[in-house]
Amino acid sequence: MKKFLILIITISMIGCVSPEDQARIDGATMFQSGMQKYIVNVEKVDAEFTAFENGDLQTMFDGTSDNLIWNSPQGDSLSKDAWMEGMKGWHNEFENFKFTNRQYYPGVDDTRFFT
């Protein structure tokens, strides 16, 4: 009888969720999913920065998409190969280069990327 009463109460509580509460629950679920993607993306971007600092440019290059389009400061849209040559040249101009106070906000919206 006790299990039956608990079952009835549980079903009643689930059935009483208002549309506003359900929207909050759905929003919280989407937020958590987005945060998980964000954390993964932060780790990936951080690894790219660290590879650049350590002079391991090939690892940095390997971590980028083959479809990369580089928008240079001059406004050009260049290929991944052009970006790689640019990064090699830039890296050669510095000694003990470090990214400090890394502030970046990697996206989590999968619909905004080209495949």
Secondary structure, 3 states (H helix, E strand, C coil): CHHHHHHHHHHHHHHCCCHHHHHHHHHHHHHHHHHHHHHHHHHHHHHHHHHHHCCCHHHHHHCCCCCCCEECCCCCEECHHHHHHHHHHHHHCCCCCCCCCCCCCCCCCHHHCCC
